[in-house]
Amino acid sequence: MTEDLFKDYQERIDLLDENIRELAVKYAEEFYRANQCSKEEALERGIVRAEMEKRKI
């Protein structure tokens, strides 16, 4: 389901670090379903959250 949800943004997802990619998409799906925001906004929020978690911010 997640793969289909963000398939329009696959190029953006592919640019991410392998360690971040899966986590970012997981968070993006959570943001999209819970916050009623756009897919693009949810993906960006997911990426930021995953990056912050990786850096322990």
C-alpha positions, -999 to +999 in steps of 0.1 A: +000+000+000+027+025+009+046+019-023+014+028-043+007+058-021+040+076-028+048+062-063+046+097-078+075+107-056+096+076-062+125+097-076+126+118-044+125+087-023+153+070-043+176+100-035+175+092+002+201+073+021+192+036+022+190+038+060+166+067+059+144+057+030+122+030+046+118+050+079+109+082+060+082+065+039+068+048+071+066+082+088+052+098+057+023+074+056+016+080+093+015+118+087-006+115+056-032+093+073-033+112+106-029+148+095-049+150+063-021+168+046-009+163+010+012+134+000+041+157-008+039+175+026+036+141+044+067+128+025+087+159+034+077+156+070+086+119+071+120+126+056+127+154+082+116+131+110+138+102+098+168+125+093+164+140+128+161+106+143+192+094+125+211+124+139+195+120+173+182+156+173 
